[in-house]
Amino acid sequence: IACCLCGHTELHGFTGQETYAYRFIAQKLNDTLPELMLSVEPNTTCTPQSAAIWWLTEQSDSPSDQVLVTQYALAVLFVSWNGLYWKNNSRWLTTYPFCSWEGITCSGNNEIVVEEIVLYEQNLTGTIPADMPELFPSLRVLDLSRNELVGSVPQMLPPNVSDIGLANNMLGGSLPASWSNLTE
């Protein structure tokens, strides 16, 4: 993942153990969340998804399936939005519990369910991943206001989102009718 985060676009020279770890984690993610349809073969192109899987291979613990999926989802956001350059990326992609990462609020048993992502004015760049509904099914609040996100306004949101902030980005497109129940 370090290569992906510092701007390289290709990865090379996987060991057998690294390849096995990548396949194992990708398959576990697919088993837990089949709609992701991740390739289980190590991807040499630095996509947010492959970078997130590579990051997970470097973690020493063996988390529950739900924790693994959440760590993957947050790592995808970090890479998608160029997290190294945020104003405050405190604790992101560290050994600290992800519920203590800057802008993340959790609930549920052992606080492992992400309910809020508030990254207001953090210098986010990039696009909003299309698989947000699958990655964050319990998300209620998404505030990405005052950043430099580009692309289209997402047509689908996680099913429980009731409060969204996307103002002052460079997003295009029209708001879907399904957003009429949102507070912002």
Backbone as JSON, one array per atom type, in Angstrom:
{
  "sequence": "IACCLCGHTELHGFTGQETYAYRFIAQKLNDTLPELMLSVEPNTTCTPQSAAIWWLTEQSDSPSDQVLVTQYALAVLFVSWNGLYWKNNSRWLTTYPFCSWEGITCSGNNEIVVEEIVLYEQNLTGTIPADMPELFPSLRVLDLSRNELVGSVPQMLPPNVSDIGLANNMLGGSLPASWSNLTE",
  "N": [[0.83, -1.2, 0.0], [2.03, 1.18, 0.62], [3.42, 1.99, -1.65], [1.29, 2.58, -3.38], [0.14, 4.71, -2.02], [2.07, 6.68, -2.21], [2.05, 7.53, -4.78], [2.85, 5.78, -6.83], [1.89, 3.71, -9.58], [1.95, 1.05, -10.18], [2.57, -2.2, -8.84], [5.07, -4.57, -7.93], [6.75, -7.79, -7.76], [5.73, -9.76, -5.78], [5.85, -11.86, -2.92], [5.4, -15.38, -2.28], [4.03, -15.72, 0.13], [2.88, -13.17, 0.5], [1.17, -13.09, -1.72], [-0.55, -15.2, -1.07], [-1.71, -14.15, 1.29], [-3.03, -11.9, 0.25], [-4.91, -13.14, -1.48], [-6.35, -14.65, 0.41], [-7.52, -12.65, 2.07], [-9.0, -11.15, 0.17], [-10.79, -13.14, -0.68], [-12.12, -13.67, 1.73], [-13.36, -11.18, 2.13], [-15.05, -11.19, -0.12], [-16.66, -13.4, 0.53], [-17.97, -12.4, 2.76], [-19.16, -10.06, 1.85], [-20.55, -10.34, -0.89], [-21.4, -8.72, -3.03], [-19.33, -7.0, -3.63], [-17.57, -8.27, -5.36], [-14.72, -8.77, -5.67], [-11.54, -9.26, -7.19], [-9.64, -12.15, -6.6], [-7.06, -12.47, -7.24], [-3.85, -11.08, -6.84], [-3.67, -7.67, -7.44], [-1.81, -5.75, -9.59], [-2.07, -3.15, -10.27], [-2.48, -0.01, -8.82], [-5.26, 0.44, -7.39], [-7.87, 1.95, -5.39], [-9.21, -0.16, -4.13], [-7.48, -2.43, -4.38], [-5.25, -1.41, -3.04], [-6.31, -1.12, -0.48], [-6.72, -3.81, 0.22], [-4.07, -4.73, 0.17], [-3.08, -3.2, 2.31], [-4.52, -4.36, 4.41], [-3.29, -6.87, 4.44], [-0.99, -6.34, 5.76], [-1.62, -6.02, 8.39], [-1.49, -7.18, 11.74], [-3.33, -8.49, 13.35], [-6.19, -10.75, 13.56], [-9.03, -9.91, 12.55], [-12.63, -9.88, 13.21], [-15.11, -10.8, 10.72], [-16.8, -8.59, 10.2], [-15.31, -6.41, 11.19], [-13.08, -6.62, 9.52], [-14.25, -6.04, 6.99], [-15.07, -3.4, 7.47], [-12.61, -2.13, 8.01], [-11.43, -2.49, 5.51], [-13.25, -0.97, 3.92], [-12.89, 1.65, 4.95], [-10.19, 2.01, 4.38], [-10.31, 2.0, 1.59], [-11.64, 4.45, 1.21], [-9.69, 6.21, 2.26], [-7.55, 5.9, 0.45], [-8.88, 6.51, -1.97], [-9.47, 9.19, -1.57], [-7.04, 10.45, -1.28], [-5.64, 10.36, 1.27], [-3.16, 10.83, 2.55], [-2.7, 13.5, 2.26], [-4.58, 14.95, 3.63], [-5.91, 17.51, 5.81], [-6.12, 16.68, 8.46], [-5.36, 13.59, 9.22], [-5.42, 11.98, 11.37], [-4.68, 9.06, 13.06], [-5.67, 7.4, 11.02], [-5.43, 4.41, 9.17], [-3.78, 3.16, 11.02], [-2.73, 1.3, 13.94], [-4.57, 1.95, 15.82], [-7.96, 1.63, 17.0], [-10.46, 1.77, 14.46], [-12.67, 3.31, 15.03], [-11.71, 5.42, 16.41], [-10.48, 6.99, 14.59], [-9.89, 10.05, 12.87], [-12.81, 11.88, 12.24], [-14.57, 9.72, 12.17], [-17.38, 8.1, 13.47], [-18.71, 5.66, 15.56], [-20.97, 2.94, 16.44], [-22.88, 0.36, 18.09], [-22.31, -3.16, 18.95], [-19.37, -3.37, 20.71], [-18.62, -1.07, 19.44], [-18.27, -1.15, 16.5], [-19.56, -0.46, 14.23], [-19.76, 1.76, 11.66], [-21.29, 4.8, 11.78], [-21.2, 7.5, 11.24], [-19.49, 9.59, 8.99], [-17.55, 12.23, 8.97], [-15.88, 14.43, 7.35], [-15.32, 17.13, 6.96], [-14.02, 19.89, 5.27], [-11.34, 18.89, 4.84], [-9.46, 18.71, 2.86], [-9.92, 16.72, 0.99], [-9.5, 14.92, -2.01], [-10.37, 13.57, -5.23], [-12.75, 10.99, -6.13], [-16.11, 10.04, -5.15], [-16.53, 6.83, -4.01], [-18.31, 4.39, -5.89], [-19.27, 2.16, -4.63], [-20.15, 2.83, -2.07], [-22.76, 2.37, -0.81], [-22.71, -0.42, -0.34], [-20.39, -0.69, 1.17], [-20.81, 0.78, 3.51], [-23.32, 0.11, 5.08], [-24.73, 0.9, 7.39], [-24.42, 3.58, 7.68], [-25.34, 6.82, 8.72], [-24.81, 9.54, 8.67], [-23.11, 11.58, 6.42], [-20.7, 13.74, 5.79], [-18.99, 15.56, 3.65], [-18.34, 18.09, 2.98], [-16.91, 21.14, 1.66], [-14.46, 20.39, 0.35], [-12.36, 19.01, -2.22], [-13.61, 17.24, -3.96], [-14.4, 15.45, -6.93], [-16.21, 14.57, -9.96], [-19.33, 12.81, -10.37], [-22.37, 13.47, -8.56], [-23.23, 11.05, -6.21], [-25.5, 8.51, -7.19], [-26.64, 6.58, -5.69], [-26.98, 6.02, -2.24], [-25.77, 4.87, 0.97], [-28.25, 2.89, 2.63], [-29.31, 3.96, 5.06], [-28.63, 6.62, 5.3], [-29.36, 9.81, 6.4], [-28.58, 12.36, 6.62], [-26.66, 14.48, 4.76], [-23.75, 16.08, 3.56], [-22.42, 17.76, 0.96], [-21.63, 20.11, -0.05], [-19.75, 22.75, -1.63], [-17.81, 21.36, -3.17], [-16.47, 19.92, -6.17], [-18.46, 18.6, -7.58], [-20.58, 17.17, -10.06], [-23.68, 16.86, -11.92], [-27.14, 15.9, -11.3], [-29.3, 15.98, -8.4], [-30.56, 12.95, -7.16], [-34.0, 11.86, -7.09], [-34.5, 10.22, -4.96], [-33.21, 11.35, -2.84], [-34.82, 13.1, -1.49], [-35.65, 12.89, 1.15], [-33.57, 13.66, 2.76], [-31.71, 15.66, 5.16], [-29.97, 17.71, 4.52]],
  "CA": [[0.0, 0.0, 0.0], [2.87, 2.38, 0.69], [3.69, 2.42, -3.02], [0.08, 3.19, -3.9], [-0.1, 5.98, -1.34], [3.04, 7.71, -2.57], [1.89, 7.93, -6.17], [3.16, 4.75, -7.82], [0.69, 3.13, -10.17], [2.14, -0.38, -10.36], [3.26, -2.95, -7.8], [5.8, -5.7, -8.51], [7.56, -8.65, -6.91], [5.05, -10.32, -4.62], [6.31, -13.16, -2.44], [4.32, -16.36, -2.19], [3.25, -15.44, 1.34], [2.08, -11.96, 0.24], [0.12, -13.47, -2.65], [-1.51, -15.99, -0.3], [-2.43, -13.25, 2.2], [-3.94, -11.1, -0.57], [-6.01, -14.02, -1.91], [-7.15, -15.01, 1.58], [-8.32, -11.5, 2.49], [-9.97, -10.85, -0.89], [-11.84, -14.16, -0.64], [-12.91, -13.45, 2.95], [-14.22, -10.02, 1.85], [-16.09, -11.64, -1.06], [-17.59, -14.27, 1.26], [-18.75, -11.58, 3.68], [-19.89, -9.04, 1.11], [-20.4, -10.82, -2.26], [-21.65, -7.69, -4.05], [-18.09, -6.31, -3.99], [-17.0, -9.0, -6.49], [-13.3, -8.47, -5.75], [-10.66, -10.27, -7.76], [-8.79, -12.74, -5.57], [-5.68, -12.45, -7.7], [-3.22, -9.8, -6.5], [-3.76, -6.66, -8.48], [-0.57, -4.96, -9.64], [-2.43, -1.75, -10.48], [-2.86, 0.61, -7.54], [-6.61, 0.97, -7.26], [-8.19, 2.05, -3.96], [-9.6, -1.47, -3.62], [-6.3, -3.29, -4.2], [-4.42, -0.81, -1.99], [-6.94, -1.45, 0.8], [-6.44, -5.22, 0.51], [-2.65, -4.83, 0.54], [-2.94, -2.67, 3.66], [-5.03, -5.38, 5.33], [-2.32, -7.98, 4.56], [0.09, -5.9, 6.65], [-2.12, -5.94, 9.76], [-1.07, -8.39, 12.46], [-4.42, -9.19, 14.03], [-7.17, -11.46, 12.75], [-10.3, -9.33, 13.0], [-13.89, -10.51, 12.79], [-15.48, -10.46, 9.35], [-17.35, -7.23, 10.14], [-14.2, -5.48, 11.36], [-12.29, -6.69, 8.29], [-14.96, -5.3, 5.94], [-15.03, -1.98, 7.8], [-11.24, -1.67, 7.78], [-11.29, -2.42, 4.05], [-14.04, 0.16, 3.42], [-12.24, 2.91, 5.33], [-8.94, 2.11, 3.62], [-10.71, 2.41, 0.24], [-11.88, 5.9, 1.25], [-8.41, 6.88, 2.48], [-6.8, 5.9, -0.81], [-9.68, 7.22, -2.98], [-9.49, 10.63, -1.29], [-5.67, 10.91, -1.07], [-5.57, 10.59, 2.71], [-1.88, 11.35, 3.03], [-2.66, 14.95, 2.1], [-5.66, 15.58, 4.37], [-5.5, 18.42, 6.88], [-5.97, 15.88, 9.68], [-5.62, 12.17, 8.98], [-5.04, 11.39, 12.65], [-4.95, 7.65, 13.37], [-6.11, 6.61, 9.86], [-4.56, 3.31, 8.74], [-2.84, 2.84, 12.09], [-3.21, 0.21, 14.79], [-5.67, 2.43, 16.66], [-9.28, 1.2, 16.51], [-10.93, 2.7, 13.44], [-13.67, 4.23, 15.59], [-11.0, 6.59, 16.94], [-9.87, 7.72, 13.49], [-10.45, 11.39, 12.65], [-14.02, 11.99, 11.44], [-15.36, 8.48, 12.18], [-18.17, 7.84, 14.68], [-19.23, 4.3, 15.51], [-21.89, 2.46, 17.47], [-23.07, -1.08, 17.98], [-21.51, -3.99, 19.83], [-17.94, -3.04, 20.68], [-18.44, 0.1, 18.57], [-17.62, -1.53, 15.24], [-20.42, -0.08, 13.12], [-19.56, 3.17, 11.31], [-22.56, 5.5, 11.57], [-20.96, 8.85, 10.74], [-18.22, 9.98, 8.4], [-17.57, 13.69, 8.9], [-14.56, 14.87, 6.91], [-15.57, 18.51, 6.53], [-12.86, 20.75, 5.03], [-10.13, 18.11, 5.13], [-8.61, 18.66, 1.67], [-10.15, 15.47, 0.25], [-9.53, 15.01, -3.46], [-10.75, 12.29, -5.81], [-14.17, 10.76, -6.39], [-16.84, 9.26, -4.15], [-16.63, 5.46, -4.53], [-19.66, 3.94, -6.25], [-19.72, 1.08, -3.75], [-20.45, 3.33, -0.72], [-23.9, 1.7, -0.16], [-22.31, -1.75, 0.12], [-19.32, -0.58, 2.15], [-21.27, 1.41, 4.76], [-24.78, -0.06, 5.13], [-25.33, 1.52, 8.58], [-24.06, 5.0, 7.72], [-26.46, 7.76, 8.86], [-24.34, 10.9, 8.38], [-21.96, 11.68, 5.52], [-20.4, 15.15, 5.55], [-17.76, 15.73, 2.89], [-18.41, 19.47, 2.52], [-15.73, 22.02, 1.59], [-13.28, 19.64, -0.07], [-12.13, 19.13, -3.66], [-14.07, 16.02, -4.61], [-14.83, 15.65, -8.32], [-17.05, 13.5, -10.49], [-20.78, 12.98, -10.28], [-23.06, 13.24, -7.3], [-23.61, 9.63, -6.2], [-26.92, 8.24, -7.41], [-27.07, 5.69, -4.61], [-26.37, 6.25, -0.94], [-26.09, 3.82, 1.92], [-29.7, 2.96, 2.84], [-29.72, 4.66, 6.27], [-28.17, 8.01, 5.33], [-30.43, 10.8, 6.55], [-27.96, 13.69, 6.66], [-25.51, 14.47, 3.86], [-23.16, 17.37, 3.22], [-21.5, 17.69, -0.18], [-21.47, 21.48, -0.56], [-18.42, 23.29, -1.88], [-16.92, 20.42, -3.85], [-16.57, 20.11, -7.61], [-19.3, 17.5, -8.04], [-21.55, 17.52, -11.08], [-24.87, 16.01, -12.01], [-28.32, 16.35, -10.56], [-29.62, 15.19, -7.21], [-31.6, 11.96, -7.41], [-35.27, 12.04, -6.37], [-34.44, 9.44, -3.72], [-32.58, 12.15, -1.8], [-35.77, 14.09, -0.99], [-35.84, 12.77, 2.6], [-32.35, 14.04, 3.47], [-31.83, 16.92, 5.89], [-29.11, 18.75, 3.96]],
  "C": [[0.86, 1.25, 0.0], [3.17, 2.9, -0.71], [2.47, 3.12, -3.62], [-0.15, 4.56, -3.29], [0.88, 7.06, -1.76], [3.05, 8.01, -4.06], [2.28, 6.91, -7.21], [1.86, 4.16, -8.35], [0.78, 1.62, -10.36], [2.88, -0.97, -9.17], [3.91, -4.17, -8.43], [6.42, -6.55, -7.42], [6.9, -9.18, -5.65], [5.7, -11.64, -4.22], [5.12, -14.11, -2.41], [3.42, -16.11, -0.99], [2.37, -14.2, 1.15], [0.92, -12.28, -0.69], [-0.96, -14.27, -1.92], [-2.35, -15.08, 0.59], [-3.44, -12.4, 1.43], [-5.16, -11.93, -0.97], [-6.94, -14.35, -0.75], [-8.07, -13.86, 1.99], [-9.37, -11.15, 1.44], [-11.12, -11.86, -0.87], [-12.73, -13.99, 0.59], [-13.84, -12.25, 2.78], [-15.35, -10.41, 0.91], [-17.12, -12.53, -0.37], [-18.51, -13.46, 2.15], [-19.65, -10.6, 2.95], [-19.79, -9.34, -0.39], [-20.61, -9.75, -3.33], [-20.41, -6.89, -4.42], [-17.43, -6.95, -5.21], [-15.52, -8.66, -6.71], [-12.55, -9.6, -6.42], [-9.79, -10.82, -6.64], [-7.34, -12.83, -6.01], [-5.07, -11.1, -7.36], [-3.21, -8.86, -7.69], [-2.48, -5.83, -8.46], [-0.84, -3.49, -9.92], [-2.93, -1.19, -9.16], [-4.24, 1.24, -7.64], [-6.88, 1.15, -5.77], [-8.53, 0.68, -3.36], [-8.38, -2.37, -3.4], [-5.38, -2.74, -3.12], [-4.98, -1.14, -0.61], [-6.66, -2.91, 1.18], [-4.97, -5.39, 0.9], [-2.42, -4.3, 1.94], [-3.4, -3.71, 4.69], [-4.05, -6.55, 5.49], [-1.21, -7.63, 5.53], [-0.34, -5.84, 8.12], [-1.85, -7.26, 10.47], [-2.22, -9.15, 13.1], [-5.32, -9.92, 13.03], [-8.56, -10.98, 13.16], [-11.5, -10.17, 12.58], [-14.19, -10.09, 11.36], [-15.98, -9.03, 9.24], [-16.24, -6.19, 10.29], [-13.34, -5.45, 10.1], [-12.94, -5.88, 7.17], [-14.9, -3.8, 6.22], [-13.64, -1.41, 7.6], [-10.98, -1.52, 6.28], [-12.0, -1.18, 3.51], [-13.38, 1.49, 3.74], [-10.91, 3.09, 4.6], [-9.21, 2.51, 2.17], [-10.94, 3.92, 0.21], [-10.58, 6.67, 1.39], [-7.62, 6.99, 1.18], [-7.55, 6.69, -1.88], [-9.58, 8.73, -2.82], [-8.12, 11.17, -0.9], [-5.41, 11.3, 0.38], [-4.26, 11.11, 3.25], [-1.84, 12.87, 3.04], [-3.82, 15.66, 2.81], [-5.09, 16.54, 5.4], [-5.26, 17.65, 8.18], [-6.36, 14.44, 9.38], [-5.25, 11.35, 10.22], [-5.59, 9.98, 12.82], [-5.39, 6.81, 12.18], [-5.01, 5.63, 9.47], [-3.44, 3.08, 9.74], [-3.41, 1.66, 12.88], [-4.29, 0.66, 15.76], [-6.99, 1.88, 16.12], [-9.86, 2.23, 15.55], [-11.99, 3.66, 13.96], [-13.02, 5.45, 16.23], [-10.31, 7.4, 15.84], [-10.6, 9.05, 13.29], [-11.69, 11.32, 11.75], [-14.93, 10.77, 11.44], [-16.07, 8.35, 13.53], [-18.83, 6.48, 14.52], [-20.26, 4.05, 16.6], [-21.99, 0.95, 17.33], [-22.22, -1.83, 18.99], [-20.04, -3.67, 19.64], [-17.62, -1.89, 19.74], [-17.7, -0.25, 17.29], [-18.45, -1.16, 14.02], [-20.24, 1.41, 12.85], [-20.91, 3.79, 11.0], [-22.37, 6.9, 11.01], [-19.56, 8.95, 10.15], [-18.31, 11.48, 8.18], [-16.14, 14.14, 8.61], [-14.67, 16.24, 6.25], [-14.24, 19.25, 6.41], [-11.54, 20.06, 5.41], [-9.16, 18.03, 3.95], [-8.72, 17.31, 0.95], [-10.13, 15.78, -1.23], [-9.9, 13.63, -4.0], [-12.25, 12.21, -6.0], [-14.79, 9.96, -5.24], [-17.01, 7.85, -4.71], [-18.08, 5.04, -4.77], [-20.18, 2.87, -5.31], [-19.96, 1.52, -2.3], [-21.65, 2.62, -0.08], [-23.54, 0.31, 0.38], [-21.28, -1.67, 1.24], [-19.79, -0.07, 3.5], [-22.79, 1.3, 4.91], [-25.45, 0.61, 6.32], [-25.05, 3.01, 8.68], [-25.31, 5.87, 7.77], [-26.07, 9.17, 8.43], [-23.1, 10.82, 7.5], [-21.75, 13.15, 5.22], [-19.01, 15.26, 4.93], [-17.66, 17.16, 2.35], [-17.04, 20.14, 2.54], [-14.43, 21.23, 1.36], [-13.11, 19.85, -1.57], [-12.49, 17.84, -4.37], [-14.63, 16.35, -5.99], [-15.7, 14.48, -8.75], [-18.51, 13.83, -10.32], [-21.26, 12.81, -8.85], [-23.49, 11.78, -7.29], [-25.12, 9.45, -6.35], [-27.49, 7.34, -6.32], [-26.29, 6.04, -3.35], [-26.58, 5.01, -0.08], [-27.54, 3.99, 2.39], [-30.15, 3.77, 4.05], [-29.28, 6.11, 6.33], [-29.37, 8.94, 5.39], [-29.89, 12.22, 6.55], [-26.7, 13.63, 5.79], [-25.05, 15.9, 3.6], [-22.13, 17.19, 2.12], [-21.19, 19.07, -0.74], [-20.0, 21.84, -0.72], [-17.4, 22.23, -2.27], [-17.06, 20.72, -5.34], [-17.36, 18.97, -8.23], [-20.31, 17.99, -9.06], [-22.74, 16.59, -11.05], [-26.0, 16.55, -11.17], [-28.55, 15.44, -9.36], [-30.73, 14.21, -7.53], [-32.85, 12.25, -6.58], [-35.25, 11.31, -5.04], [-33.82, 10.2, -2.56], [-33.56, 13.11, -1.12], [-35.98, 14.02, 0.52], [-34.62, 13.2, 3.42], [-32.49, 15.42, 4.09], [-30.95, 18.02, 5.33], [-28.8, 18.46, 2.51]]
}
